[in-house]
Amino acid sequence: MSNKWDPPKDLDGYQIASTGPFVTRQKTFSRVRKAYQSKGPYLAWLLKQEGIISNKLELYFQAFKKEDLFLVWAKNESDRQFKLLKKYTICKKSGKLGPKRKEGDRQVPEGFYHIDLLNPSSSYHLSLHVNYPNPSDLILSDQERPGGLIYIHGKCATIGCLPMQDGPIEELYVLCTEAMNNGQKTIPITIFPFVPNDENLSIESKGEPRTTQLLWNDLKEGYNYFEKNKTLPKIKFNHNGRSQIED
């Protein structure tokens, strides 16, 4: 059975042909050029299904560790609400539920982050850098060795990153290149331990440290805001490491 993300067999006439300094620089790398060649027609078709123009694209990502789920939300820069563009599967787990707190703990971070760098020459095909440690992590994680170098990347191996395999990361990389080429300086991503509904939160919070429970409550507030409004909340990081939605 097909779903909304299954393209037609014939994608002739579909292509992403953006211009601009950022995309031009990215295409000097062979892996990026090949990603545009192989994934560009499909992504052009996919964006059109949602009424999104590639040179007006803005993105938001959500990752859910327990469910191995990665969601791509997109909109035109002039639109108020995001639309669900596609779902992907995170292909391998690392660590356990709970935030990253120290270098070498193999934990995938949890919190409000953004992608601030694209790596076209990654050891894992292509990769997107996540800005861990964020202001909360700098307070709550190990002060000397909080860790870093957290990426969303290709292949299917991890010691604390989000591996997507090569095909999906090519699609994500092209989308991020387009958004950044259009002026979106960073791509927001929220990494959740699980889908933060009341039932999951009640079950998974048992036995967890108080700081983890508070983090999960804060993430739930952000999740609920987005679910209701399909717009991003403005997040403020407090001096105690907690985060809150600003009015």
C-alpha atoms as an extended CHARMM CRD file, in Angstrom:
* protein
*
       247  EXT
         1         1  MET       CA              0.0000000000        0.0000000000        0.0000000000  PROA      1               0.0000000000
         2         2  SER       CA              1.4050000000        3.3950000000       -0.9600000000  PROA      2               0.0000000000
         3         3  ASN       CA              1.5370000000        6.3960000000        1.3280000000  PROA      3               0.0000000000
         4         4  LYS       CA              1.7550000000       10.1600000000        0.8440000000  PROA      4               0.0000000000
         5         5  TRP       CA              5.5580000000       10.0020000000        0.4820000000  PROA      5               0.0000000000
         6         6  ASP       CA              5.6280000000        7.4350000000       -2.3400000000  PROA      6               0.0000000000
         7         7  PRO       CA              6.5410000000        9.2510000000       -5.5690000000  PROA      7               0.0000000000
         8         8  PRO       CA              5.1740000000        8.4730000000       -9.0380000000  PROA      8               0.0000000000
         9         9  LYS       CA              7.3650000000        6.3300000000      -11.2690000000  PROA      9               0.0000000000
        10        10  ASP       CA              8.0340000000        9.2020000000      -13.6340000000  PROA      10              0.0000000000
        11        11  LEU       CA              9.6870000000       12.2250000000      -12.0160000000  PROA      11              0.0000000000
        12        12  ASP       CA             10.7190000000       13.8840000000      -15.2610000000  PROA      12              0.0000000000
        13        13  GLY       CA             10.3340000000       17.6230000000      -14.9510000000  PROA      13              0.0000000000
        14        14  TYR       CA             10.9960000000       17.6660000000      -11.2320000000  PROA      14              0.0000000000
        15        15  GLN       CA             14.3130000000       19.0200000000       -9.9800000000  PROA      15              0.0000000000
        16        16  ILE       CA             15.6740000000       21.4020000000       -7.4020000000  PROA      16              0.0000000000
        17        17  ALA       CA             17.6920000000       23.9860000000       -9.3050000000  PROA      17              0.0000000000
        18        18  SER       CA             18.4610000000       26.5820000000       -6.6480000000  PROA      18              0.0000000000
        19        19  THR       CA             21.2140000000       29.1450000000       -7.0050000000  PROA      19              0.0000000000
        20        20  GLY       CA             23.0790000000       31.1440000000       -4.4050000000  PROA      20              0.0000000000
        21        21  PRO       CA             26.4290000000       31.1930000000       -2.5960000000  PROA      21              0.0000000000
        22        22  PHE       CA             25.6070000000       28.5210000000       -0.0200000000  PROA      22              0.0000000000
        23        23  VAL       CA             24.1970000000       25.8790000000       -2.3510000000  PROA      23              0.0000000000
        24        24  THR       CA             26.9160000000       26.6170000000       -4.9050000000  PROA      24              0.0000000000
        25        25  ARG       CA             29.6070000000       26.0590000000       -2.3020000000  PROA      25              0.0000000000
        26        26  GLN       CA             27.9820000000       22.8520000000       -1.1030000000  PROA      26              0.0000000000
        27        27  LYS       CA             27.7960000000       21.5000000000       -4.6460000000  PROA      27              0.0000000000
        28        28  THR       CA             31.5570000000       21.7490000000       -5.0040000000  PROA      28              0.0000000000
        29        29  PHE       CA             31.5640000000       18.4970000000       -2.9980000000  PROA      29              0.0000000000
        30        30  SER       CA             30.8680000000       15.3850000000       -5.0370000000  PROA      30              0.0000000000
        31        31  ARG       CA             28.6460000000       13.7190000000       -2.4300000000  PROA      31              0.0000000000
        32        32  VAL       CA             26.3870000000       16.7570000000       -2.3380000000  PROA      32              0.0000000000
        33        33  ARG       CA             26.1810000000       16.9300000000       -6.1280000000  PROA      33              0.0000000000
        34        34  LYS       CA             25.2800000000       13.2450000000       -6.2660000000  PROA      34              0.0000000000
        35        35  ALA       CA             22.6670000000       13.7250000000       -3.5260000000  PROA      35              0.0000000000
        36        36  TYR       CA             21.0300000000       16.4920000000       -5.5610000000  PROA      36              0.0000000000
        37        37  GLN       CA             21.1120000000       14.3320000000       -8.6800000000  PROA      37              0.0000000000
        38        38  SER       CA             19.6000000000       11.2650000000       -7.0220000000  PROA      38              0.0000000000
        39        39  LYS       CA             17.2500000000       12.8840000000       -4.4880000000  PROA      39              0.0000000000
        40        40  GLY       CA             16.4840000000       16.2550000000       -6.0620000000  PROA      40              0.0000000000
        41        41  PRO       CA             13.6070000000       15.1340000000       -8.3140000000  PROA      41              0.0000000000
        42        42  TYR       CA             11.9060000000       13.2480000000       -5.4780000000  PROA      42              0.0000000000
        43        43  LEU       CA             12.2860000000       16.1240000000       -3.0180000000  PROA      43              0.0000000000
        44        44  ALA       CA             11.0040000000       18.6260000000       -5.5950000000  PROA      44              0.0000000000
        45        45  TRP       CA              7.9430000000       16.4140000000       -6.0720000000  PROA      45              0.0000000000
        46        46  LEU       CA              7.4980000000       15.9750000000       -2.3000000000  PROA      46              0.0000000000
        47        47  LEU       CA              7.6490000000       19.7030000000       -1.6030000000  PROA      47              0.0000000000
        48        48  LYS       CA              5.1540000000       20.3980000000       -4.3550000000  PROA      48              0.0000000000
        49        49  GLN       CA              2.6660000000       17.9890000000       -2.7630000000  PROA      49              0.0000000000
        50        50  GLU       CA              2.6130000000       20.2360000000        0.2960000000  PROA      50              0.0000000000
        51        51  GLY       CA              2.6150000000       23.5180000000       -1.6170000000  PROA      51              0.0000000000
        52        52  ILE       CA              6.1420000000       24.3810000000       -0.4970000000  PROA      52              0.0000000000
        53        53  ILE       CA              8.5700000000       26.1980000000       -2.7890000000  PROA      53              0.0000000000
        54        54  SER       CA             12.1920000000       25.1150000000       -2.4480000000  PROA      54              0.0000000000
        55        55  ASN       CA             13.5750000000       28.6610000000       -2.4550000000  PROA      55              0.0000000000
        56        56  LYS       CA             11.2110000000       29.6220000000        0.3690000000  PROA      56              0.0000000000
        57        57  LEU       CA             11.7640000000       26.4870000000        2.4740000000  PROA      57              0.0000000000
        58        58  GLU       CA             12.0500000000       26.5420000000        6.2650000000  PROA      58              0.0000000000
        59        59  LEU       CA             12.5600000000       23.3700000000        8.3340000000  PROA      59              0.0000000000
        60        60  TYR       CA             12.0510000000       21.9630000000       11.8140000000  PROA      60              0.0000000000
        61        61  PHE       CA             13.0450000000       18.4730000000       12.9660000000  PROA      61              0.0000000000
        62        62  GLN       CA             11.8310000000       16.2320000000       15.7870000000  PROA      62              0.0000000000
        63        63  ALA       CA             13.5680000000       13.0300000000       16.9250000000  PROA      63              0.0000000000
        64        64  PHE       CA             12.0720000000       10.4540000000       19.2990000000  PROA      64              0.0000000000
        65        65  LYS       CA             14.6490000000        8.0580000000       20.7290000000  PROA      65              0.0000000000
        66        66  LYS       CA             12.4180000000        5.2650000000       22.0500000000  PROA      66              0.0000000000
        67        67  GLU       CA             10.3330000000        5.1200000000       18.8760000000  PROA      67              0.0000000000
        68        68  ASP       CA             13.3670000000        5.4600000000       16.5280000000  PROA      68              0.0000000000
        69        69  LEU       CA             11.3770000000        8.1650000000       14.7770000000  PROA      69              0.0000000000
        70        70  PHE       CA             12.6130000000       11.2670000000       12.9520000000  PROA      70              0.0000000000
        71        71  LEU       CA             10.0810000000       13.8140000000       11.6770000000  PROA      71              0.0000000000
        72        72  VAL       CA             10.6910000000       16.5410000000        9.1110000000  PROA      72              0.0000000000
        73        73  TRP       CA              8.3960000000       19.5550000000        9.3010000000  PROA      73              0.0000000000
        74        74  ALA       CA              8.4690000000       22.2160000000        6.6040000000  PROA      74              0.0000000000
        75        75  LYS       CA              6.8120000000       25.4280000000        5.5030000000  PROA      75              0.0000000000
        76        76  ASN       CA              7.2680000000       28.4060000000        3.2350000000  PROA      76              0.0000000000
        77        77  GLU       CA              8.9890000000       31.2770000000        5.0310000000  PROA      77              0.0000000000
        78        78  SER       CA              5.8140000000       33.3800000000        4.7370000000  PROA      78              0.0000000000
        79        79  ASP       CA              3.5780000000       30.6470000000        6.1910000000  PROA      79              0.0000000000
        80        80  ARG       CA              2.7300000000       30.5740000000        9.8720000000  PROA      80              0.0000000000
        81        81  GLN       CA              2.3140000000       26.8190000000       10.3930000000  PROA      81              0.0000000000
        82        82  PHE       CA              4.5850000000       23.8940000000        9.6310000000  PROA      82              0.0000000000
        83        83  LYS       CA              3.3930000000       20.8180000000        7.7480000000  PROA      83              0.0000000000
        84        84  LEU       CA              4.6590000000       17.2740000000        8.2590000000  PROA      84              0.0000000000
        85        85  LEU       CA              6.8310000000       16.6390000000        5.2170000000  PROA      85              0.0000000000
        86        86  LYS       CA              8.1290000000       13.1300000000        5.9290000000  PROA      86              0.0000000000
        87        87  LYS       CA              8.9010000000       10.5050000000        8.5800000000  PROA      87              0.0000000000
        88        88  TYR       CA             12.1890000000        8.5960000000        8.7760000000  PROA      88              0.0000000000
        89        89  THR       CA             13.4780000000        5.7500000000       10.9150000000  PROA      89              0.0000000000
        90        90  ILE       CA             16.5450000000        6.1980000000       13.1070000000  PROA      90              0.0000000000
        91        91  CYS       CA             18.3630000000        3.0030000000       12.2370000000  PROA      91              0.0000000000
        92        92  LYS       CA             20.3110000000        2.2860000000       15.4490000000  PROA      92              0.0000000000
        93        93  LYS       CA             20.1700000000        3.1640000000       19.1430000000  PROA      93              0.0000000000
        94        94  SER       CA             22.9340000000        4.2750000000       21.4780000000  PROA      94              0.0000000000
        95        95  GLY       CA             22.8000000000        4.4760000000       25.2610000000  PROA      95              0.0000000000
        96        96  LYS       CA             19.4810000000        4.5650000000       27.0760000000  PROA      96              0.0000000000
        97        97  LEU       CA             16.6450000000        6.9940000000       27.6860000000  PROA      97              0.0000000000
        98        98  GLY       CA             17.8880000000       10.1170000000       29.4090000000  PROA      98              0.0000000000
        99        99  PRO       CA             20.0560000000       13.0980000000       28.4560000000  PROA      99              0.0000000000
       100       100  LYS       CA             23.7410000000       13.1710000000       27.6120000000  PROA      100             0.0000000000
       101       101  ARG       CA             25.7490000000       14.3390000000       30.5970000000  PROA      101             0.0000000000
       102       102  LYS       CA             29.3830000000       13.4030000000       29.9770000000  PROA      102             0.0000000000
       103       103  GLU       CA             31.8820000000       12.6860000000       27.2390000000  PROA      103             0.0000000000
       104       104  GLY       CA             31.9770000000        8.9750000000       26.4660000000  PROA      104             0.0000000000
       105       105  ASP       CA             28.6200000000        8.0750000000       28.0380000000  PROA      105             0.0000000000
       106       106  ARG       CA             27.3000000000        7.0190000000       24.5900000000  PROA      106             0.0000000000
       107       107  GLN       CA             24.0930000000        8.9470000000       25.2550000000  PROA      107             0.0000000000
       108       108  VAL       CA             22.1130000000       10.7200000000       22.5600000000  PROA      108             0.0000000000
       109       109  PRO       CA             21.2990000000       14.2270000000       23.8600000000  PROA      109             0.0000000000
       110       110  GLU       CA             17.7760000000       15.2640000000       24.7780000000  PROA      110             0.0000000000
       111       111  GLY       CA             16.5680000000       18.8280000000       24.5900000000  PROA      111             0.0000000000
       112       112  PHE       CA             16.0370000000       21.8620000000       22.3880000000  PROA      112             0.0000000000
       113       113  TYR       CA             18.8420000000       22.1410000000       19.8360000000  PROA      113             0.0000000000
       114       114  HSD       CA             19.5960000000       23.3110000000       16.3230000000  PROA      114             0.0000000000
       115       115  ILE       CA             21.6620000000       22.1980000000       13.3600000000  PROA      115             0.0000000000
       116       116  ASP       CA             24.3750000000       24.7660000000       12.7560000000  PROA      116             0.0000000000
       117       117  LEU       CA             26.7750000000       23.0590000000       10.3480000000  PROA      117             0.0000000000
       118       118  LEU       CA             26.6110000000       20.7170000000        7.3580000000  PROA      118             0.0000000000
       119       119  ASN       CA             29.5360000000       18.3460000000        6.7810000000  PROA      119             0.0000000000
       120       120  PRO       CA             29.8360000000       17.2300000000        3.1380000000  PROA      120             0.0000000000
       121       121  SER       CA             32.9750000000       15.1550000000        3.8240000000  PROA      121             0.0000000000
       122       122  SER       CA             31.7920000000       13.1480000000        6.8200000000  PROA      122             0.0000000000
       123       123  SER       CA             33.2270000000        9.7390000000        7.6950000000  PROA      123             0.0000000000
       124       124  TYR       CA             29.5410000000        8.7580000000        7.7840000000  PROA      124             0.0000000000
       125       125  HSD       CA             28.7310000000        9.8630000000        4.2040000000  PROA      125             0.0000000000
       126       126  LEU       CA             27.0350000000       13.1930000000        4.9850000000  PROA      126             0.0000000000
       127       127  SER       CA             26.2510000000       14.6960000000        8.3660000000  PROA      127             0.0000000000
       128       128  LEU       CA             24.4080000000       17.5090000000       10.1360000000  PROA      128             0.0000000000
       129       129  HSD       CA             25.9570000000       18.9140000000       13.3160000000  PROA      129             0.0000000000
       130       130  VAL       CA             23.7350000000       19.3290000000       16.4040000000  PROA      130             0.0000000000
       131       131  ASN       CA             24.7500000000       22.1410000000       18.7930000000  PROA      131             0.0000000000
       132       132  TYR       CA             25.2150000000       19.9670000000       21.8850000000  PROA      132             0.0000000000
       133       133  PRO       CA             25.9840000000       21.1410000000       24.5470000000  PROA      133             0.0000000000
       134       134  ASN       CA             23.2210000000       23.7330000000       24.5830000000  PROA      134             0.0000000000
       135       135  PRO       CA             22.8840000000       26.3260000000       27.4130000000  PROA      135             0.0000000000
       136       136  SER       CA             21.0640000000       23.7920000000       29.6010000000  PROA      136             0.0000000000
       137       137  ASP       CA             23.7020000000       21.0990000000       29.0540000000  PROA      137             0.0000000000
       138       138  LEU       CA             26.4790000000       23.5310000000       29.9630000000  PROA      138             0.0000000000
       139       139  ILE       CA             24.8820000000       23.8570000000       33.3940000000  PROA      139             0.0000000000
       140       140  LEU       CA             23.7410000000       20.2830000000       34.0370000000  PROA      140             0.0000000000
       141       141  SER       CA             26.4170000000       18.2100000000       32.2770000000  PROA      141             0.0000000000
       142       142  ASP       CA             29.9730000000       17.4780000000       33.3960000000  PROA      142             0.0000000000
       143       143  GLN       CA             31.7070000000       20.8360000000       33.6620000000  PROA      143             0.0000000000
       144       144  GLU       CA             35.0610000000       19.6390000000       32.3390000000  PROA      144             0.0000000000
       145       145  ARG       CA             34.0590000000       17.0090000000       29.7800000000  PROA      145             0.0000000000
       146       146  PRO       CA             30.4230000000       17.3980000000       28.6710000000  PROA      146             0.0000000000
       147       147  GLY       CA             31.1620000000       15.7870000000       25.3030000000  PROA      147             0.0000000000
       148       148  GLY       CA             30.2830000000       17.0010000000       21.8320000000  PROA      148             0.0000000000
       149       149  LEU       CA             30.4840000000       16.1680000000       18.1250000000  PROA      149             0.0000000000
       150       150  ILE       CA             26.8610000000       15.0600000000       17.9500000000  PROA      150             0.0000000000
       151       151  TYR       CA             25.6260000000       14.5420000000       14.3870000000  PROA      151             0.0000000000
       152       152  ILE       CA             22.7310000000       13.2720000000       12.3480000000  PROA      152             0.0000000000
       153       153  HSD       CA             24.5310000000       11.1890000000        9.7500000000  PROA      153             0.0000000000
       154       154  GLY       CA             24.5300000000        8.3730000000        7.2220000000  PROA      154             0.0000000000
       155       155  LYS       CA             25.5270000000        4.7340000000        7.6380000000  PROA      155             0.0000000000
       156       156  CYS       CA             24.0960000000        2.7630000000       10.5720000000  PROA      156             0.0000000000
       157       157  ALA       CA             26.5420000000        2.9850000000       13.4690000000  PROA      157             0.0000000000
       158       158  THR       CA             26.5050000000        5.2700000000       16.5080000000  PROA      158             0.0000000000
       159       159  ILE       CA             28.0500000000        6.0190000000       19.8850000000  PROA      159             0.0000000000
       160       160  GLY       CA             25.7420000000        8.9240000000       20.6670000000  PROA      160             0.0000000000
       161       161  CYS       CA             24.5870000000       10.3250000000       17.3230000000  PROA      161             0.0000000000
       162       162  LEU       CA             21.4490000000        9.7940000000       15.2120000000  PROA      162             0.0000000000
       163       163  PRO       CA             22.2680000000        7.4530000000       12.2910000000  PROA      163             0.0000000000
       164       164  MET       CA             19.8560000000        7.5740000000        9.3570000000  PROA      164             0.0000000000
       165       165  GLN       CA             21.6030000000        5.4670000000        6.6560000000  PROA      165             0.0000000000
       166       166  ASP       CA             22.8890000000        6.9960000000        3.4460000000  PROA      166             0.0000000000
       167       167  GLY       CA             19.6790000000        7.4180000000        1.4270000000  PROA      167             0.0000000000
       168       168  PRO       CA             17.7470000000        9.3070000000        4.1130000000  PROA      168             0.0000000000
       169       169  ILE       CA             20.7020000000       11.4940000000        5.0830000000  PROA      169             0.0000000000
       170       170  GLU       CA             21.0580000000       12.5480000000        1.4520000000  PROA      170             0.0000000000
       171       171  GLU       CA             17.4550000000       13.7440000000        1.4960000000  PROA      171             0.0000000000
       172       172  LEU       CA             17.9000000000       15.5310000000        4.8210000000  PROA      172             0.0000000000
       173       173  TYR       CA             21.1520000000       17.0930000000        3.6680000000  PROA      173             0.0000000000
       174       174  VAL       CA             19.6180000000       18.4810000000        0.4660000000  PROA      174             0.0000000000
       175       175  LEU       CA             16.6660000000       19.8860000000        2.4160000000  PROA      175             0.0000000000
       176       176  CYS       CA             18.9760000000       21.5590000000        4.9390000000  PROA      176             0.0000000000
       177       177  THR       CA             21.1390000000       22.9470000000        2.1430000000  PROA      177             0.0000000000
       178       178  GLU       CA             18.0630000000       24.4640000000        0.5330000000  PROA      178             0.0000000000
       179       179  ALA       CA             16.7980000000       25.9840000000        3.7930000000  PROA      179             0.0000000000
       180       180  MET       CA             20.1840000000       27.4520000000        4.6820000000  PROA      180             0.0000000000
       181       181  ASN       CA             20.6310000000       28.7300000000        1.1460000000  PROA      181             0.0000000000
       182       182  ASN       CA             17.3500000000       30.5970000000        1.6510000000  PROA      182             0.0000000000
       183       183  GLY       CA             18.6460000000       32.2810000000        4.8010000000  PROA      183             0.0000000000
       184       184  GLN       CA             17.6330000000       29.8900000000        7.5830000000  PROA      184             0.0000000000
       185       185  LYS       CA             20.8680000000       30.1180000000        9.5560000000  PROA      185             0.0000000000
       186       186  THR       CA             20.1100000000       27.1610000000       11.8320000000  PROA      186             0.0000000000
       187       187  ILE       CA             17.5900000000       24.3050000000       11.6630000000  PROA      187             0.0000000000
       188       188  PRO       CA             15.7670000000       23.7560000000       14.9770000000  PROA      188             0.0000000000
       189       189  ILE       CA             15.6310000000       20.1710000000       16.2270000000  PROA      189             0.0000000000
       190       190  THR       CA             14.0360000000       18.8800000000       19.3980000000  PROA      190             0.0000000000
       191       191  ILE       CA             15.3300000000       15.5070000000       20.5840000000  PROA      191             0.0000000000
       192       192  PHE       CA             12.8120000000       13.7120000000       22.8000000000  PROA      192             0.0000000000
       193       193  PRO       CA             13.3530000000       10.5420000000       24.8460000000  PROA      193             0.0000000000
       194       194  PHE       CA              9.9310000000        9.3320000000       23.6540000000  PROA      194             0.0000000000
       195       195  VAL       CA              6.6520000000       10.7710000000       22.4500000000  PROA      195             0.0000000000
       196       196  PRO       CA              5.9470000000       12.8450000000       25.5990000000  PROA      196             0.0000000000
       197       197  ASN       CA              2.3220000000       12.0590000000       26.3140000000  PROA      197             0.0000000000
       198       198  ASP       CA              1.0600000000       11.6380000000       29.8740000000  PROA      198             0.0000000000
       199       199  GLU       CA              1.1890000000        7.8320000000       29.7800000000  PROA      199             0.0000000000
       200       200  ASN       CA              4.7710000000        7.6180000000       28.5260000000  PROA      200             0.0000000000
       201       201  LEU       CA              5.9340000000       10.2990000000       30.9190000000  PROA      201             0.0000000000
       202       202  SER       CA              4.3670000000        8.5180000000       33.8950000000  PROA      202             0.0000000000
       203       203  ILE       CA              5.8790000000        5.1430000000       33.0010000000  PROA      203             0.0000000000
       204       204  GLU       CA              9.3610000000        6.2540000000       31.9720000000  PROA      204             0.0000000000
       205       205  SER       CA              9.9010000000        8.8110000000       34.7420000000  PROA      205             0.0000000000
       206       206  LYS       CA              9.8590000000        6.2030000000       37.5030000000  PROA      206             0.0000000000
       207       207  GLY       CA             13.2970000000        5.9120000000       39.0650000000  PROA      207             0.0000000000
       208       208  GLU       CA             14.8270000000        8.6810000000       36.9510000000  PROA      208             0.0000000000
       209       209  PRO       CA             16.8290000000       11.5180000000       38.5660000000  PROA      209             0.0000000000
       210       210  ARG       CA             14.8940000000       14.6490000000       39.3890000000  PROA      210             0.0000000000
       211       211  THR       CA             16.8340000000       16.6720000000       36.8100000000  PROA      211             0.0000000000
       212       212  THR       CA             15.8270000000       14.2090000000       34.0930000000  PROA      212             0.0000000000
       213       213  GLN       CA             12.1800000000       14.2990000000       35.1310000000  PROA      213             0.0000000000
       214       214  LEU       CA             12.2030000000       18.0990000000       34.9830000000  PROA      214             0.0000000000
       215       215  LEU       CA             13.8550000000       18.0590000000       31.5540000000  PROA      215             0.0000000000
       216       216  TRP       CA             11.2050000000       15.6780000000       30.2690000000  PROA      216             0.0000000000
       217       217  ASN       CA              8.4400000000       17.9120000000       31.6520000000  PROA      217             0.0000000000
       218       218  ASP       CA              9.9750000000       20.9010000000       29.8780000000  PROA      218             0.0000000000
       219       219  LEU       CA             10.1910000000       18.9320000000       26.6310000000  PROA      219             0.0000000000
       220       220  LYS       CA              6.5540000000       17.9350000000       27.0040000000  PROA      220             0.0000000000
       221       221  GLU       CA              5.5740000000       21.6100000000       27.2570000000  PROA      221             0.0000000000
       222       222  GLY       CA              7.4180000000       22.3470000000       24.0270000000  PROA      222             0.0000000000
       223       223  TYR       CA              5.8880000000       19.3070000000       22.3340000000  PROA      223             0.0000000000
       224       224  ASN       CA              2.3590000000       20.2870000000       23.3740000000  PROA      224             0.0000000000
       225       225  TYR       CA              2.8560000000       23.8560000000       22.1670000000  PROA      225             0.0000000000
       226       226  PHE       CA              3.9330000000       22.6880000000       18.7370000000  PROA      226             0.0000000000
       227       227  GLU       CA              1.1930000000       20.0630000000       18.5070000000  PROA      227             0.0000000000
       228       228  LYS       CA             -1.4200000000       22.7150000000       19.2310000000  PROA      228             0.0000000000
       229       229  ASN       CA             -0.0680000000       25.5580000000       17.1140000000  PROA      229             0.0000000000
       230       230  LYS       CA              2.2410000000       23.9500000000       14.5150000000  PROA      230             0.0000000000
       231       231  THR       CA              4.5530000000       26.8810000000       15.1780000000  PROA      231             0.0000000000
       232       232  LEU       CA              7.7920000000       26.8520000000       17.1340000000  PROA      232             0.0000000000
       233       233  PRO       CA              7.7850000000       28.0960000000       20.7040000000  PROA      233             0.0000000000
       234       234  LYS       CA             10.4510000000       30.5700000000       21.7450000000  PROA      234             0.0000000000
       235       235  ILE       CA             12.5870000000       28.7240000000       24.2860000000  PROA      235             0.0000000000
       236       236  LYS       CA             14.3550000000       30.4480000000       27.1630000000  PROA      236             0.0000000000
       237       237  PHE       CA             17.1110000000       28.6660000000       29.1250000000  PROA      237             0.0000000000
       238       238  ASN       CA             17.1920000000       29.5200000000       32.8160000000  PROA      238             0.0000000000
       239       239  HSD       CA             20.1890000000       29.7470000000       35.1550000000  PROA      239             0.0000000000
       240       240  ASN       CA             19.2540000000       26.4000000000       36.7810000000  PROA      240             0.0000000000
       241       241  GLY       CA             19.3230000000       24.5060000000       33.4770000000  PROA      241             0.0000000000
       242       242  ARG       CA             15.5660000000       24.4250000000       33.0670000000  PROA      242             0.0000000000
       243       243  SER       CA             13.9580000000       25.6320000000       29.8470000000  PROA      243             0.0000000000
       244       244  GLN       CA             10.6490000000       27.3810000000       29.4280000000  PROA      244             0.0000000000
       245       245  ILE       CA              8.4110000000       28.7780000000       26.7230000000  PROA      245             0.0000000000
       246       246  GLU       CA              8.4950000000       32.5540000000       26.4910000000  PROA      246             0.0000000000
       247       247  ASP       CA              5.2340000000       34.3840000000       25.8540000000  PROA      247             0.0000000000
